[in-house]
Amino acid sequence: MSQTKRTTAGWPAKSLSAIALIALITLSALGDNRPAAESSALVHYAVPRLDGTKISYYLAPNAGGNKQPILLILHGSDCNSIANHPRIRRFERVATDAVALYIDKYGITTELPWSESDDRNDCPDVYLERNTLNQRVLDILRVVGELRQAAHWWDGKLFIVGGSEGAIVAESVAPLVPETQSLIIFGFGGRWFENDVLHSVQVSLNADGESPEAQAGHLKTVRDLLAGARRDRDPAKNFLGYSHAWWASMLEFDQLEALRRVRVPVLALQGSEDEDVDVIGAREMMRELQLQGSSITFLEYEGLNHGFRDAENRSRLDGVIDDMAKWLGDVRHRQLSR
């Protein structure tokens, strides 16, 4: 269960620490430290992968009554069990009649203590080597396939919500699961992950008052770092808690093309003061999709950051979730009226 740290000699610590902001973008995106209001524990299940390991997934305890839809809630890039997240269950308010579904990443279980540290050293080695975007998608497809067979209470409708890396995963899954009725993404950034990383680094360098020459050097270091990971894709090499294979999978993902393939209603939410992702790129991507005839709904929250906090650091996440719930309710009403 130990994490093997491998750093790259000669790269300025400032460049690496700025990239670490991207690696933890999900933690702030889920609001403040108040515990979730729900008190009923999630119910744990497991289903095998083809390699013999098990996928841990969890259902909210309201499953099993009348026919019910499923609300798949996807977290981002942190090394934590989603079931241990102290705030994730507030997203269940997006569809209160649905059964919430949560899925852990490869090698992660609830035995791993919850942590918001950007320097934890207890991430399982198997997680570091096997966690990639493609693996998360495969795991979700496996769990949904299991539920098709075993969840007799499921009415065959699936709603998907994902933030940060979870948004990218959600965009990948939605076209592959025919039961998908709608997709909600937030804190998703621009078309290419590299631009999100460079934006975050630039914000950090500006805040530190770095000279233009120093900034150029740091940004070149980051570009070299990303290019190297993308070239070798080695799952045994990792930095900042993520393997080269993970970095490569994220850097190669084209959000614009992924969203073009989605054929269900999409709600995209983004804070205007998000320092962790490329907000300008997000706006441009939404504009291009809409020009191409997409019916995607884009809501930008003026003055809010990646975690939907305002300039006084007050969380506005509950209001954002209310907007998600209202949008989904309207979509479901229109679908029933057809």
N, C-alpha and C positions, 0 to 999 in steps of 0.2 A: 504493500500500500504506500510505498514511499515514492516521492517525486524526484526524478533525476534532473538536476538543473544543469543546462548547458548554455553557456553564454558565448558570445562572439567577441574574441579579443580585438581591441582596437576601435570598437564602436563606442562613441561617446555615450555616457550614461544618460545624458539628457535626451538623446534621441530615443533610447530604449524606454525610458520612463514615460515619454510622451506617447509612444505606441501602447504602453500599458493601459492608457485611458480607454483605448478601443477595446482591449481585451476584457474590460469590466463594464462595458456600457450598459449591460442589462441590469446590474444591481441598482443603479440610481433610477433606472427607467420604471421601476415598480413602486416608487413612492417613498413615504417616510417609514420610520421604524415602529409604527404602531402595529400591534398584532391584528391579524384578520379577525373579523367579527364572527366568522363561522367557528363553531366549537366541535362539530361532529368530525371525527377523524376520517381521512380518506381510506378507502379499502384497497389493499395491495393485491396485485395479480402478477403473474409472470408467464411469459411465453418464450419458447426456445427459438434461437436463431439457427441458421443452417450449420454454424460452426460449433453448436452445442452449448454456447453461453446463453444466458437468459436476459430477456428484456424485462425490466421492472416497469409496470404501469399502474396507474391508480385511478379509481373512479370515485366521484363524490357519492356519499351514502344514500342519495335519493333515488338510486337506480332500482328498477324492478317493479314499478307500479304500472300505470297505463303506458301505452306506447309513448316513448319519449325520444327527442332528438339528442344528439351528442354535441357538446361544445368542447372542441379540442383547443387547449390553451398551451402555447409553446413559449418556453423561456429562451433566454439568449445564451451567451457564450461562457458563462461562469462555470467553474468546477464545483457544482453543488447538486444535491438531489432536489428536484423540483418539489418533492413532498415535504421537504424541510423548510421551504421558503416561507418566511413569516408573513408575507403580504400577497402572495400570488392568488389566493382564493377570492380576493375582492373582485377579480375579473369574472367570477361566476355570475355577477349581477348583469352581465351582458345578455344572458338568456336564462332567467331564473327557473324556467320550466325544463331546461335541458339538464342532462347528466354531464358534469365536467369530466374531461379525460386529460390526464397528465402522463407524460412518458419520460423516463430518465434516459440519460445518454449512456453510451457503451461504458461498462465498467463502474457505473455509479449506482449506489444504493443508499438507503437512508442511514446506513452505518457511518457514512462520511459526515462529520459534523458540519453544520452550517457555518459559513465564514464569508465575510465581505472583504477580507484582506486581499491586496493585490500581490502578496508575496507568500502565499500559503505553500507549504512543502509536503503536503500529505495527499495530493491528488494521486489516484492509483496509476501505476505505470501503464496498465492496459488501456486506461482511458486516454492517457497522453498519446499512445500509439494508434489507437483505433478511432478516436473521435474525429469525424469529418462531417461535412455537410451531407455527402452522399450516404454515409452510414445512418445519420439521423433520419433521412428520408426513407431508407430501407426499413428501419425499425418501425416507423410510423405505419408504413404499408403492411408490415407483418401484424402489428397490433390491430389495425382496422380489419384485416382479414380474419383474425381470430374473433373479433366482436361480431362480424357478420354471421359467424357460425354459432357463437355462444350467447350473445346478448339478445335474448328473445324479446326483451322489452324495447329494443331499439326500433324506432319507426323508419329508419333508413335515411334520415336527414342529418347532415353534418355541417356545423358552423365552425370556422377556424379563426383563431385570434393568435397573432404572434408579434412580438416586439424585438427590435434589434436583430441579432442573428435569427431569432425565432421568426421574424418577418420573412427572411430569406427562405427558411425552411418551409414556412407556410405557403409561400409563392410556388415552391417546388412541388409541394404535395397536392395543392388544390386541383390542378388539371389531371392528376393521376388517380384521384378517388372520385368515382362517379356520383357518390352520395353527397358531395360537397354542394352546399346551397349558397354559401356566402363566405367572403374572406375579409378580415379586418387586420391591417398591419399598422404599426406605429414605430416611430423612431428609426425609420428604415434607411434614410440617407439617399445618396445618389446612385447612379447606374452601376458604378464600379466601386468596390470596397477599397481599392487603393486610394481613390480620391477621398474617401472618408478618413482613412488613416492620415493622409497628408494634411487634410484640413485640421484634424485634431492636433497634430504636431505643430502646425503653423500657429494655431491659437495659443498653445503652450509657449512657443518661442516668443510670440508677441507679448504675452503677459510677463515674460522674464526680461523684456527689453533687450533682446539679442540684436546685435548689429546685422545689417543685411548680409554681410559676408559670412558671419557665423551661422545665420539662418540657412543660407544656401548650402553650407557644409553639412549641417544637420539633415536637411532635406535630402541631400544626395546620399547620405548614409542610410536613411530610411529606404530610399528607392533601391539601393543596392541590397539591403537586407531582404526586402520583399522579392526582388528579382531572383536572389539566390534560393529562397525557399520555393519559389515557383518552379525553378529549374530542376532542383534535385528531388523535391516531393518526398523526402525521406521521413517515414513515420517514426524512425528512431531518433531523429534530431528534433529538439524542441527549444524554443525560447519563449519566455513570458507565459509558460504554461500551455503552449500550443505547439503541436508538431508542424514540421514543414508541410506535411500532407494536408493538415487543416488549413494552414495559410494558403496553400495552392488552391484548395477547393473554394475558399472564399474569394480569392483574387480573380479566379476565372469565371465566377458567377456573374451573369448579365441580368440585372434586375429588370431592365426594360424588356428584354426578350421574354423573360419569365412571366411578367405581367401581361404581355401580349397574348400568351397562351391561356390565360385564365378566362373562362367563359361564364363565370358567375358574378354577381354584383360584388364590387370591391370598395371598401372604405379605407382610405389612407390618411393617417394623422401624423402631424409633424410639428414640433415646437420651433418657432422662428429663431430662437436664441440657442438652439442646440449646438454645443461646441464639440460634440463627439462625432458628428457625421456631417456630410456635405449638404447643407440645407439648400444652397443655390442649385446644386445638382438634383436634389429632390424636386424642387419646383420645375426645373427644366424637364425632368423625366415625366412629371405629371402633365405638363403642358403638351409635350409631344404625344403622349398617349391620348389625351383628349382631342388633339388635332387629327389623330388617326381614327377617331370615331369611338374611342373607348368611353364607356359610361361610368368610369371610375369616379368616385366622390373623394375630393381632396379637401381636408380641413387643416388649415395652418393656424396654430395658436400663438397669437402675438405676445411676445415677451416671455414665453416659457422655454425652458431648457430641455435637455434630453429626458429628464425625469419628470417633465411637466411641472416644474417649479418656477415660481416667478422671481422677480429681482430681489424680493425680500426672503427668498428661500422657503416660501410657503407652498406646500404641495397642492396642486390643482388636479391631481389625478382622478379624484372621485368625480369631478365634473366631466372630465374626458371620458370616463367609463359610462357616465350617464348619456353622453352623446353617442357612444358606441351602441348602447342598449336601444336608444330611440331610433337610430338608423336601422339597426337590425329588425326592430319591431315593424318599421315601415316597410322594409323589404319583404318580410314574411307576410304582411297584410296584402301587399301587391301580388305576391306569388299565390296566395289563397284565392284572390279575386279573379285569377285567370280562368 
